[in-house]
């Protein structure tokens, strides 16, 4: 779904890694890591991770972004919405995510 969502964005890439993130950043000749924060409780974990990465590589900078309020959905709530008849298409954007949920859970029964 990530690859589908970034299609058409020439300066965005989707990749998987094995090993340490700082090693991957060095391989890609990058120094900036962008992380998303969904809720306040994410900050503690993300701060620890950023500090650890900084200890491993002084050149790595972590930038935190928060989602738009309209796009913020709890993963637990997403799953419930995905299974709730007739609710998933109004709760989930963009449309390909709704299509994927429909494939996984079937058509909503209203």
Biopython code that builds the backbone (N, CA, C, O; Angstrom):
import numpy as np
from Bio.PDB.StructureBuilder import StructureBuilder

atoms = [
    (1, "UNK", "N", (0.817, -1.187, 0.000)),
    (1, "UNK", "CA", (0.000, 0.000, 0.000)),
    (1, "UNK", "C", (0.866, 1.259, 0.000)),
    (1, "UNK", "O", (0.499, 2.271, -0.597)),
    (2, "UNK", "N", (1.999, 1.192, 0.661)),
    (2, "UNK", "CA", (2.883, 2.363, 0.685)),
    (2, "UNK", "C", (3.359, 2.675, -0.721)),
    (2, "UNK", "O", (3.310, 3.827, -1.152)),
    (3, "UNK", "N", (3.820, 1.662, -1.440)),
    (3, "UNK", "CA", (4.298, 1.890, -2.803)),
    (3, "UNK", "C", (3.213, 2.501, -3.672)),
    (3, "UNK", "O", (3.484, 3.399, -4.469)),
    (4, "UNK", "N", (1.994, 2.023, -3.525)),
    (4, "UNK", "CA", (0.883, 2.554, -4.302)),
    (4, "UNK", "C", (0.594, 4.011, -3.917)),
    (4, "UNK", "O", (0.262, 4.827, -4.777)),
    (5, "UNK", "N", (0.719, 4.329, -2.642)),
    (5, "UNK", "CA", (0.389, 5.682, -2.190)),
    (5, "UNK", "C", (1.433, 6.713, -2.614)),
    (5, "UNK", "O", (1.103, 7.893, -2.723)),
    (6, "UNK", "N", (2.682, 6.309, -2.857)),
    (6, "UNK", "CA", (3.719, 7.272, -3.239)),
    (6, "UNK", "C", (3.994, 7.275, -4.738)),
    (6, "UNK", "O", (4.841, 8.031, -5.214)),
    (7, "UNK", "N", (3.288, 6.440, -5.473)),
    (7, "UNK", "CA", (3.458, 6.421, -6.928)),
    (7, "UNK", "C", (3.226, 7.829, -7.471)),
    (7, "UNK", "O", (2.252, 8.494, -7.119)),
    (8, "UNK", "N", (4.127, 8.261, -8.322)),
    (8, "UNK", "CA", (4.001, 9.598, -8.897)),
    (8, "UNK", "C", (4.754, 10.668, -8.122)),
    (8, "UNK", "O", (4.795, 11.821, -8.550)),
    (9, "UNK", "N", (5.345, 10.310, -6.997)),
    (9, "UNK", "CA", (6.163, 11.262, -6.242)),
    (9, "UNK", "C", (7.629, 10.956, -6.553)),
    (9, "UNK", "O", (8.188, 10.013, -5.993)),
    (10, "UNK", "N", (8.259, 11.730, -7.429)),
    (10, "UNK", "CA", (9.605, 11.394, -7.907)),
    (10, "UNK", "C", (10.692, 11.423, -6.839)),
    (10, "UNK", "O", (11.718, 10.761, -6.997)),
    (11, "UNK", "N", (10.497, 12.164, -5.770)),
    (11, "UNK", "CA", (11.533, 12.282, -4.739)),
    (11, "UNK", "C", (11.244, 11.435, -3.499)),
    (11, "UNK", "O", (11.829, 11.667, -2.441)),
    (12, "UNK", "N", (10.342, 10.452, -3.624)),
    (12, "UNK", "CA", (9.981, 9.592, -2.491)),
    (12, "UNK", "C", (10.235, 8.147, -2.880)),
    (12, "UNK", "O", (9.938, 7.734, -4.001)),
    (13, "UNK", "N", (10.790, 7.378, -1.943)),
    (13, "UNK", "CA", (11.130, 5.987, -2.204)),
    (13, "UNK", "C", (10.600, 5.112, -1.076)),
    (13, "UNK", "O", (10.484, 5.556, 0.067)),
    (14, "UNK", "N", (10.284, 3.879, -1.404)),
    (14, "UNK", "CA", (9.851, 2.896, -0.423)),
    (14, "UNK", "C", (10.849, 1.752, -0.461)),
    (14, "UNK", "O", (11.168, 1.237, -1.533)),
    (15, "UNK", "N", (11.343, 1.353, 0.701)),
    (15, "UNK", "CA", (12.370, 0.320, 0.755)),
    (15, "UNK", "C", (12.226, -0.453, 2.056)),
    (15, "UNK", "O", (11.610, 0.031, 3.005)),
    (16, "UNK", "N", (12.790, -1.647, 2.101)),
    (16, "UNK", "CA", (12.845, -2.422, 3.334)),
    (16, "UNK", "C", (14.303, -2.567, 3.733)),
    (16, "UNK", "O", (15.201, -2.523, 2.892)),
    (17, "UNK", "N", (14.524, -2.739, 5.035)),
    (17, "UNK", "CA", (15.902, -2.861, 5.502)),
    (17, "UNK", "C", (16.026, -4.039, 6.452)),
    (17, "UNK", "O", (15.044, -4.519, 7.018)),
    (18, "UNK", "N", (17.256, -4.486, 6.607)),
    (18, "UNK", "CA", (17.617, -5.461, 7.620)),
    (18, "UNK", "C", (18.828, -4.893, 8.332)),
    (18, "UNK", "O", (19.721, -4.354, 7.677)),
    (19, "UNK", "N", (18.886, -4.993, 9.623)),
    (19, "UNK", "CA", (20.021, -4.426, 10.346)),
    (19, "UNK", "C", (19.681, -3.078, 10.950)),
    (19, "UNK", "O", (18.514, -2.747, 11.157)),
    (20, "UNK", "N", (20.718, -2.311, 11.228)),
    (20, "UNK", "CA", (20.548, -1.022, 11.898)),
    (20, "UNK", "C", (20.142, 0.066, 10.918)),
    (20, "UNK", "O", (20.647, 0.133, 9.798)),
    (21, "UNK", "N", (19.235, 0.906, 11.352)),
    (21, "UNK", "CA", (18.758, 1.998, 10.523)),
    (21, "UNK", "C", (19.880, 2.979, 10.184)),
    (21, "UNK", "O", (19.936, 3.481, 9.062)),
    (22, "UNK", "N", (20.762, 3.256, 11.125)),
    (22, "UNK", "CA", (21.861, 4.194, 10.852)),
    (22, "UNK", "C", (22.779, 3.658, 9.759)),
    (22, "UNK", "O", (23.318, 4.439, 8.974)),
    (23, "UNK", "N", (22.966, 2.346, 9.693)),
    (23, "UNK", "CA", (23.778, 1.764, 8.622)),
    (23, "UNK", "C", (23.081, 1.930, 7.276)),
    (23, "UNK", "O", (23.729, 2.202, 6.265)),
    (24, "UNK", "N", (21.766, 1.767, 7.265)),
    (24, "UNK", "CA", (20.999, 1.954, 6.037)),
    (24, "UNK", "C", (21.093, 3.408, 5.568)),
    (24, "UNK", "O", (21.270, 3.669, 4.379)),
    (25, "UNK", "N", (20.975, 4.347, 6.502)),
    (25, "UNK", "CA", (21.082, 5.760, 6.144)),
    (25, "UNK", "C", (22.441, 6.073, 5.544)),
    (25, "UNK", "O", (22.527, 6.824, 4.572)),
    (26, "UNK", "N", (23.500, 5.516, 6.101)),
    (26, "UNK", "CA", (24.844, 5.724, 5.544)),
    (26, "UNK", "C", (24.936, 5.160, 4.135)),
    (26, "UNK", "O", (25.496, 5.796, 3.242)),
    (27, "UNK", "N", (24.389, 3.973, 3.934)),
    (27, "UNK", "CA", (24.400, 3.337, 2.611)),
    (27, "UNK", "C", (23.681, 4.203, 1.577)),
    (27, "UNK", "O", (24.109, 4.301, 0.427)),
    (28, "UNK", "N", (22.592, 4.824, 1.999)),
    (28, "UNK", "CA", (21.802, 5.679, 1.098)),
    (28, "UNK", "C", (22.331, 7.115, 1.044)),
    (28, "UNK", "O", (21.772, 7.960, 0.344)),
    (29, "UNK", "N", (23.418, 7.390, 1.790)),
    (29, "UNK", "CA", (24.006, 8.727, 1.872)),
    (29, "UNK", "C", (22.973, 9.752, 2.331)),
    (29, "UNK", "O", (22.841, 10.834, 1.758)),
    (30, "UNK", "N", (22.250, 9.377, 3.380)),
    (30, "UNK", "CA", (21.239, 10.243, 3.956)),
    (30, "UNK", "C", (21.568, 10.482, 5.419)),
    (30, "UNK", "O", (22.175, 9.635, 6.074)),
    (31, "UNK", "N", (21.165, 11.636, 5.926)),
    (31, "UNK", "CA", (21.420, 11.957, 7.328)),
    (31, "UNK", "C", (20.150, 12.273, 8.093)),
    (31, "UNK", "O", (20.194, 12.454, 9.310)),
    (32, "UNK", "N", (19.015, 12.344, 7.402)),
    (32, "UNK", "CA", (17.774, 12.755, 8.040)),
    (32, "UNK", "C", (16.769, 11.618, 8.036)),
    (32, "UNK", "O", (16.527, 10.981, 7.011)),
    (33, "UNK", "N", (16.198, 11.380, 9.186)),
    (33, "UNK", "CA", (15.182, 10.351, 9.367)),
    (33, "UNK", "C", (13.880, 11.050, 9.758)),
    (33, "UNK", "O", (13.840, 11.793, 10.739)),
    (34, "UNK", "N", (12.829, 10.811, 8.998)),
    (34, "UNK", "CA", (11.533, 11.420, 9.285)),
    (34, "UNK", "C", (10.641, 10.364, 9.913)),
    (34, "UNK", "O", (10.424, 9.296, 9.342)),
    (35, "UNK", "N", (10.127, 10.673, 11.093)),
    (35, "UNK", "CA", (9.278, 9.741, 11.834)),
    (35, "UNK", "C", (7.937, 10.400, 12.129)),
    (35, "UNK", "O", (7.871, 11.605, 12.373)),
    (36, "UNK", "N", (6.882, 9.616, 12.106)),
    (36, "UNK", "CA", (5.558, 10.131, 12.402)),
    (36, "UNK", "C", (5.161, 9.828, 13.838)),
    (36, "UNK", "O", (5.434, 8.743, 14.353)),
    (37, "UNK", "N", (4.524, 10.780, 14.471)),
    (37, "UNK", "CA", (4.004, 10.611, 15.830)),
    (37, "UNK", "C", (2.484, 10.642, 15.756)),
    (37, "UNK", "O", (1.901, 11.643, 15.339)),
    (38, "UNK", "N", (1.845, 9.558, 16.156)),
    (38, "UNK", "CA", (0.382, 9.517, 16.123)),
    (38, "UNK", "C", (-0.219, 10.073, 17.397)),
    (38, "UNK", "O", (-1.194, 10.823, 17.361)),
    (39, "UNK", "N", (0.364, 9.703, 18.514)),
    (39, "UNK", "CA", (-0.152, 10.130, 19.818)),
    (39, "UNK", "C", (1.015, 10.518, 20.712)),
    (39, "UNK", "O", (2.165, 10.181, 20.429)),
    (40, "UNK", "N", (0.713, 11.224, 21.787)),
    (40, "UNK", "CA", (1.743, 11.689, 22.708)),
    (40, "UNK", "C", (2.585, 10.529, 23.238)),
    (40, "UNK", "O", (3.793, 10.675, 23.422)),
    (41, "UNK", "N", (1.959, 9.389, 23.482)),
    (41, "UNK", "CA", (2.694, 8.248, 24.043)),
    (41, "UNK", "C", (3.752, 7.714, 23.076)),
    (41, "UNK", "O", (4.685, 7.040, 23.511)),
    (42, "UNK", "N", (3.630, 7.996, 21.778)),
    (42, "UNK", "CA", (4.676, 7.601, 20.823)),
    (42, "UNK", "C", (5.978, 8.346, 21.082)),
    (42, "UNK", "O", (7.059, 7.838, 20.784)),
    (43, "UNK", "N", (5.876, 9.551, 21.637)),
    (43, "UNK", "CA", (7.053, 10.407, 21.781)),
    (43, "UNK", "C", (8.126, 9.783, 22.651)),
    (43, "UNK", "O", (9.308, 9.896, 22.326)),
    (44, "UNK", "N", (7.767, 9.135, 23.734)),
    (44, "UNK", "CA", (8.761, 8.536, 24.621)),
    (44, "UNK", "C", (9.593, 7.491, 23.877)),
    (44, "UNK", "O", (10.823, 7.523, 23.924)),
    (45, "UNK", "N", (8.930, 6.579, 23.203)),
    (45, "UNK", "CA", (9.627, 5.538, 22.446)),
    (45, "UNK", "C", (10.469, 6.154, 21.335)),
    (45, "UNK", "O", (11.638, 5.805, 21.168)),
    (46, "UNK", "N", (9.872, 7.070, 20.578)),
    (46, "UNK", "CA", (10.582, 7.677, 19.447)),
    (46, "UNK", "C", (11.786, 8.488, 19.909)),
    (46, "UNK", "O", (12.819, 8.496, 19.240)),
    (47, "UNK", "N", (11.663, 9.170, 21.046)),
    (47, "UNK", "CA", (12.785, 9.929, 21.585)),
    (47, "UNK", "C", (13.936, 8.996, 21.961)),
    (47, "UNK", "O", (15.096, 9.297, 21.681)),
    (48, "UNK", "N", (13.620, 7.869, 22.590)),
    (48, "UNK", "CA", (14.656, 6.891, 22.930)),
    (48, "UNK", "C", (15.339, 6.358, 21.671)),
    (48, "UNK", "O", (16.562, 6.226, 21.623)),
    (49, "UNK", "N", (14.536, 6.056, 20.659)),
    (49, "UNK", "CA", (15.078, 5.545, 19.402)),
    (49, "UNK", "C", (15.975, 6.590, 18.730)),
    (49, "UNK", "O", (17.052, 6.260, 18.235)),
    (50, "UNK", "N", (15.532, 7.833, 18.715)),
    (50, "UNK", "CA", (16.327, 8.914, 18.117)),
    (50, "UNK", "C", (17.639, 9.102, 18.876)),
    (50, "UNK", "O", (18.687, 9.309, 18.264)),
    (51, "UNK", "N", (17.583, 9.032, 20.198)),
    (51, "UNK", "CA", (18.801, 9.173, 21.014)),
    (51, "UNK", "C", (19.772, 8.030, 20.747)),
    (51, "UNK", "O", (20.980, 8.247, 20.644)),
    (52, "UNK", "N", (19.249, 6.827, 20.636)),
    (52, "UNK", "CA", (20.082, 5.659, 20.338)),
    (52, "UNK", "C", (20.743, 5.806, 18.964)),
    (52, "UNK", "O", (21.938, 5.554, 18.813)),
    (53, "UNK", "N", (19.954, 6.214, 17.966)),
    (53, "UNK", "CA", (20.514, 6.418, 16.631)),
    (53, "UNK", "C", (21.585, 7.495, 16.629)),
    (53, "UNK", "O", (22.596, 7.372, 15.938)),
    (54, "UNK", "N", (21.364, 8.546, 17.401)),
    (54, "UNK", "CA", (22.346, 9.631, 17.481)),
    (54, "UNK", "C", (23.642, 9.136, 18.117)),
    (54, "UNK", "O", (24.730, 9.540, 17.705)),
    (55, "UNK", "N", (23.530, 8.254, 19.130)),
    (55, "UNK", "CA", (24.741, 7.694, 19.751)),
    (55, "UNK", "C", (25.519, 6.832, 18.767)),
    (55, "UNK", "O", (26.750, 6.809, 18.789)),
    (56, "UNK", "N", (24.798, 6.126, 17.906)),
    (56, "UNK", "CA", (25.455, 5.270, 16.923)),
    (56, "UNK", "C", (26.057, 6.063, 15.775)),
    (56, "UNK", "O", (27.068, 5.661, 15.198)),
    (57, "UNK", "N", (25.442, 7.176, 15.448)),
    (57, "UNK", "CA", (25.926, 8.011, 14.343)),
    (57, "UNK", "C", (25.586, 9.465, 14.636)),
    (57, "UNK", "O", (24.421, 9.860, 14.589)),
    (58, "UNK", "N", (26.605, 10.257, 14.939)),
    (58, "UNK", "CA", (26.403, 11.664, 15.306)),
    (58, "UNK", "C", (25.783, 12.482, 14.174)),
    (58, "UNK", "O", (25.224, 13.550, 14.425)),
    (59, "UNK", "N", (25.871, 12.000, 12.930)),
    (59, "UNK", "CA", (25.365, 12.738, 11.778)),
    (59, "UNK", "C", (23.862, 12.580, 11.566)),
    (59, "UNK", "O", (23.278, 13.336, 10.790)),
    (60, "UNK", "N", (23.232, 11.637, 12.222)),
    (60, "UNK", "CA", (21.817, 11.352, 11.978)),
    (60, "UNK", "C", (20.932, 12.339, 12.739)),
    (60, "UNK", "O", (21.066, 12.503, 13.952)),
    (61, "UNK", "N", (20.024, 12.995, 12.004)),
    (61, "UNK", "CA", (19.024, 13.885, 12.592)),
    (61, "UNK", "C", (17.657, 13.244, 12.428)),
    (61, "UNK", "O", (17.345, 12.719, 11.360)),
    (62, "UNK", "N", (16.849, 13.279, 13.459)),
    (62, "UNK", "CA", (15.490, 12.753, 13.389)),
    (62, "UNK", "C", (14.514, 13.910, 13.445)),
    (62, "UNK", "O", (14.590, 14.764, 14.329)),
    (63, "UNK", "N", (13.590, 13.929, 12.486)),
    (63, "UNK", "CA", (12.541, 14.947, 12.420)),
    (63, "UNK", "C", (11.222, 14.245, 12.691)),
    (63, "UNK", "O", (10.916, 13.216, 12.087)),
    (64, "UNK", "N", (10.444, 14.810, 13.605)),
    (64, "UNK", "CA", (9.154, 14.229, 13.956)),
    (64, "UNK", "C", (8.031, 15.031, 13.317)),
    (64, "UNK", "O", (8.026, 16.261, 13.371)),
    (65, "UNK", "N", (7.084, 14.331, 12.717)),
    (65, "UNK", "CA", (5.912, 14.961, 12.121)),
    (65, "UNK", "C", (4.658, 14.397, 12.767)),
    (65, "UNK", "O", (4.597, 13.218, 13.114)),
    (66, "UNK", "N", (3.667, 15.253, 12.922)),
    (66, "UNK", "CA", (2.379, 14.818, 13.464)),
    (66, "UNK", "C", (1.353, 14.851, 12.336)),
    (66, "UNK", "O", (1.378, 15.756, 11.502)),
    (67, "UNK", "N", (0.448, 13.867, 12.305)),
    (67, "UNK", "CA", (-0.545, 13.835, 11.225)),
    (67, "UNK", "C", (-1.627, 14.888, 11.418)),
    (67, "UNK", "O", (-1.854, 15.386, 12.521)),
    (68, "UNK", "N", (-2.280, 15.207, 10.321)),
    (68, "UNK", "CA", (-3.456, 16.053, 10.366)),
    (68, "UNK", "C", (-4.504, 15.356, 11.233)),
    (68, "UNK", "O", (-4.632, 14.133, 11.177)),
    (69, "UNK", "N", (-5.240, 16.100, 12.017)),
    (69, "UNK", "CA", (-6.260, 15.510, 12.897)),
    (69, "UNK", "C", (-7.240, 14.635, 12.136)),
    (69, "UNK", "O", (-7.698, 13.621, 12.663)),
    (70, "UNK", "N", (-7.569, 15.009, 10.910)),
    (70, "UNK", "CA", (-8.524, 14.232, 10.136)),
    (70, "UNK", "C", (-7.937, 12.909, 9.669)),
    (70, "UNK", "O", (-8.682, 11.970, 9.388)),
    (71, "UNK", "N", (-6.623, 12.821, 9.581)),
    (71, "UNK", "CA", (-5.987, 11.589, 9.116)),
    (71, "UNK", "C", (-5.587, 10.671, 10.254)),
    (71, "UNK", "O", (-5.261, 9.507, 10.024)),
    (72, "UNK", "N", (-5.607, 11.172, 11.471)),
    (72, "UNK", "CA", (-5.176, 10.377, 12.619)),
    (72, "UNK", "C", (-6.231, 9.321, 12.965)),
    (72, "UNK", "O", (-7.360, 9.640, 13.335)),
    (73, "UNK", "N", (-5.836, 8.087, 12.836)),
    (73, "UNK", "CA", (-6.702, 6.971, 13.228)),
    (73, "UNK", "C", (-5.866, 5.993, 14.028)),
    (73, "UNK", "O", (-4.767, 5.632, 13.606)),
    (74, "UNK", "N", (-6.350, 5.571, 15.137)),
    (74, "UNK", "CA", (-5.670, 4.556, 15.920)),
    (74, "UNK", "C", (-5.667, 3.247, 15.147)),
    (74, "UNK", "O", (-6.663, 2.901, 14.512)),
    (75, "UNK", "N", (-4.572, 2.524, 15.194)),
    (75, "UNK", "CA", (-4.504, 1.241, 14.500)),
    (75, "UNK", "C", (-5.570, 0.289, 15.020)),
    (75, "UNK", "O", (-6.175, -0.452, 14.245)),
    (76, "UNK", "N", (-5.800, 0.306, 16.310)),
    (76, "UNK", "CA", (-6.828, -0.562, 16.890)),
    (76, "UNK", "C", (-8.212, -0.167, 16.367)),
    (76, "UNK", "O", (-9.028, -1.027, 16.035)),
    (77, "UNK", "N", (-8.463, 1.133, 16.299)),
    (77, "UNK", "CA", (-9.751, 1.596, 15.779)),
    (77, "UNK", "C", (-9.875, 1.298, 14.291)),
    (77, "UNK", "O", (-10.962, 0.980, 13.810)),
    (78, "UNK", "N", (-8.752, 1.400, 13.549)),
    (78, "UNK", "CA", (-8.786, 1.065, 12.123)),
    (78, "UNK", "C", (-9.266, -0.354, 11.913)),
    (78, "UNK", "O", (-10.105, -0.609, 11.049)),
    (79, "UNK", "N", (-8.738, -1.280, 12.701)),
    (79, "UNK", "CA", (-9.142, -2.672, 12.567)),
    (79, "UNK", "C", (-10.620, -2.850, 12.862)),
    (79, "UNK", "O", (-11.316, -3.584, 12.161)),
    (80, "UNK", "N", (-11.096, -2.177, 13.901)),
    (80, "UNK", "CA", (-12.519, -2.268, 14.240)),
    (80, "UNK", "C", (-13.372, -1.650, 13.146)),
    (80, "UNK", "O", (-14.423, -2.183, 12.790)),
    (81, "UNK", "N", (-12.918, -0.530, 12.618)),
    (81, "UNK", "CA", (-13.668, 0.109, 11.536)),
    (81, "UNK", "C", (-13.667, -0.768, 10.297)),
    (81, "UNK", "O", (-14.665, -0.848, 9.580)),
    (82, "UNK", "N", (-12.533, -1.431, 10.046)),
    (82, "UNK", "CA", (-12.438, -2.293, 8.865)),
    (82, "UNK", "C", (-13.407, -3.452, 8.919)),
    (82, "UNK", "O", (-13.862, -3.936, 7.882)),
    (83, "UNK", "N", (-13.729, -3.908, 10.136)),
    (83, "UNK", "CA", (-14.651, -5.037, 10.290)),
    (83, "UNK", "C", (-16.094, -4.591, 10.488)),
    (83, "UNK", "O", (-17.011, -5.408, 10.395)),
    (84, "UNK", "N", (-16.304, -3.313, 10.758)),
    (84, "UNK", "CA", (-17.661, -2.827, 11.036)),
    (84, "UNK", "C", (-18.430, -2.643, 9.728)),
    (84, "UNK", "O", (-18.001, -1.885, 8.858)),
    (85, "UNK", "N", (-19.548, -3.324, 9.587)),
    (85, "UNK", "CA", (-20.326, -3.207, 8.355)),
    (85, "UNK", "C", (-20.724, -1.760, 8.059)),
    (85, "UNK", "O", (-21.236, -1.044, 8.919)),
    (86, "UNK", "N", (-20.470, -1.360, 6.818)),
    (86, "UNK", "CA", (-20.911, -0.058, 6.351)),
    (86, "UNK", "C", (-20.123, 1.131, 6.856)),
    (86, "UNK", "O", (-20.430, 2.259, 6.470)),
    (87, "UNK", "N", (-19.119, 0.939, 7.703)),
    (87, "UNK", "CA", (-18.399, 2.062, 8.308)),
    (87, "UNK", "C", (-17.036, 2.295, 7.685)),
    (87, "UNK", "O", (-16.535, 3.419, 7.718)),
    (88, "UNK", "N", (-16.430, 1.280, 7.125)),
    (88, "UNK", "CA", (-15.028, 1.410, 6.748)),
    (88, "UNK", "C", (-14.764, 2.440, 5.663)),
    (88, "UNK", "O", (-13.735, 3.114, 5.717)),
    (89, "UNK", "N", (-15.632, 2.593, 4.694)),
    (89, "UNK", "CA", (-15.334, 3.484, 3.587)),
    (89, "UNK", "C", (-15.393, 4.956, 3.998)),
    (89, "UNK", "O", (-14.710, 5.785, 3.397)),
    (90, "UNK", "N", (-16.184, 5.290, 4.995)),
    (90, "UNK", "CA", (-16.233, 6.666, 5.470)),
    (90, "UNK", "C", (-15.055, 6.976, 6.387)),
    (90, "UNK", "O", (-14.648, 8.133, 6.486)),
    (91, "UNK", "N", (-14.510, 5.990, 7.046)),
    (91, "UNK", "CA", (-13.460, 6.221, 8.034)),
    (91, "UNK", "C", (-12.063, 6.194, 7.435)),
    (91, "UNK", "O", (-11.148, 6.785, 8.008)),
    (92, "UNK", "N", (-11.869, 5.533, 6.311)),
    (92, "UNK", "CA", (-10.525, 5.301, 5.792)),
    (92, "UNK", "C", (-10.310, 6.032, 4.480)),
    (92, "UNK", "O", (-11.145, 5.966, 3.578)),
    (93, "UNK", "N", (-9.183, 6.730, 4.379)),
    (93, "UNK", "CA", (-8.740, 7.373, 3.163)),
    (93, "UNK", "C", (-7.287, 7.041, 2.997)),
    (93, "UNK", "O", (-6.655, 6.764, 4.017)),
    (94, "UNK", "N", (-6.699, 7.035, 1.865)),
    (94, "UNK", "CA", (-7.273, 7.185, 0.541)),
    (94, "UNK", "C", (-8.037, 5.947, 0.077)),
    (94, "UNK", "O", (-8.109, 4.940, 0.782)),
    (95, "UNK", "N", (-8.588, 6.044, -1.090)),
    (95, "UNK", "CA", (-9.525, 5.015, -1.555)),
    (95, "UNK", "C", (-8.885, 3.642, -1.714)),
    (95, "UNK", "O", (-9.567, 2.630, -1.545)),
    (96, "UNK", "N", (-7.591, 3.578, -2.034)),
    (96, "UNK", "CA", (-6.998, 2.240, -2.194)),
    (96, "UNK", "C", (-6.921, 1.488, -0.876)),
    (96, "UNK", "O", (-6.938, 0.258, -0.872)),
    (97, "UNK", "N", (-6.837, 2.198, 0.243)),
    (97, "UNK", "CA", (-6.852, 1.524, 1.545)),
    (97, "UNK", "C", (-8.224, 0.897, 1.760)),
    (97, "UNK", "O", (-8.336, -0.232, 2.238)),
    (98, "UNK", "N", (-9.258, 1.636, 1.403)),
    (98, "UNK", "CA", (-10.610, 1.092, 1.512)),
    (98, "UNK", "C", (-10.770, -0.137, 0.620)),
    (98, "UNK", "O", (-11.410, -1.111, 1.014)),
    (99, "UNK", "N", (-10.192, -0.095, -0.576)),
    (99, "UNK", "CA", (-10.261, -1.269, -1.475)),
    (99, "UNK", "C", (-9.571, -2.470, -0.847)),
    (99, "UNK", "O", (-10.080, -3.589, -0.916)),
    (100, "UNK", "N", (-8.405, -2.241, -0.229)),
    (100, "UNK", "CA", (-7.676, -3.344, 0.411)),
    (100, "UNK", "C", (-8.470, -3.926, 1.572)),
    (100, "UNK", "O", (-8.504, -5.144, 1.751)),
    (101, "UNK", "N", (-9.105, -3.074, 2.357)),
    (101, "UNK", "CA", (-9.932, -3.563, 3.458)),
    (101, "UNK", "C", (-11.106, -4.377, 2.923)),
    (101, "UNK", "O", (-11.482, -5.393, 3.506)),
    (102, "UNK", "N", (-11.677, -3.929, 1.817)),
    (102, "UNK", "CA", (-12.795, -4.650, 1.210)),
    (102, "UNK", "C", (-12.340, -6.031, 0.755)),
    (102, "UNK", "O", (-13.062, -7.014, 0.926)),
    (103, "UNK", "N", (-11.127, -6.110, 0.166)),
    (103, "UNK", "CA", (-10.595, -7.408, -0.257)),
    (103, "UNK", "C", (-10.382, -8.333, 0.935)),
    (103, "UNK", "O", (-10.653, -9.531, 0.858)),
    (104, "UNK", "N", (-9.896, -7.770, 2.031)),
    (104, "UNK", "CA", (-9.607, -8.593, 3.206)),
    (104, "UNK", "C", (-10.867, -9.019, 3.960)),
    (104, "UNK", "O", (-11.003, -10.177, 4.355)),
    (105, "UNK", "N", (-11.795, -8.062, 4.157)),
    (105, "UNK", "CA", (-12.948, -8.334, 5.011)),
    (105, "UNK", "C", (-14.254, -8.533, 4.236)),
    (105, "UNK", "O", (-15.265, -8.906, 4.831)),
    (106, "UNK", "N", (-14.251, -8.294, 2.931)),
    (106, "UNK", "CA", (-15.465, -8.440, 2.142)),
    (106, "UNK", "C", (-16.287, -7.165, 2.119)),
    (106, "UNK", "O", (-15.953, -6.190, 2.793)),
    (107, "UNK", "N", (-17.339, -7.173, 1.359)),
    (107, "UNK", "CA", (-18.217, -6.012, 1.235)),
    (107, "UNK", "C", (-18.986, -5.791, 2.526)),
    (107, "UNK", "O", (-19.371, -6.743, 3.206)),
    (108, "UNK", "N", (-19.208, -4.503, 2.861)),
    (108, "UNK", "CA", (-19.980, -4.236, 4.079)),
    (108, "UNK", "C", (-21.414, -4.703, 3.918)),
    (108, "UNK", "O", (-22.010, -4.572, 2.849)),
    (109, "UNK", "N", (-21.954, -5.246, 4.985)),
    (109, "UNK", "CA", (-23.356, -5.677, 5.005)),
    (109, "UNK", "C", (-24.142, -4.612, 5.749)),
    (109, "UNK", "O", (-23.955, -4.412, 6.949)),
    (110, "UNK", "N", (-24.998, -3.950, 5.047)),
    (110, "UNK", "CA", (-25.750, -2.840, 5.637)),
    (110, "UNK", "C", (-27.138, -3.297, 6.008)),
    (110, "UNK", "O", (-27.932, -2.509, 6.522)),
]
sb = StructureBuilder()
sb.init_structure("model")
sb.init_model(0)
sb.init_chain("A")
sb.init_seg("    ")
for serial, (resi, resn, name, xyz) in enumerate(atoms, 1):
    if name == "N":
        sb.init_residue(resn, " ", resi, " ")
    sb.init_atom(name, np.array(xyz, "f"), 0.0, 1.0, " ", f" {name:<3s}", serial, name[0])
structure = sb.get_structure()
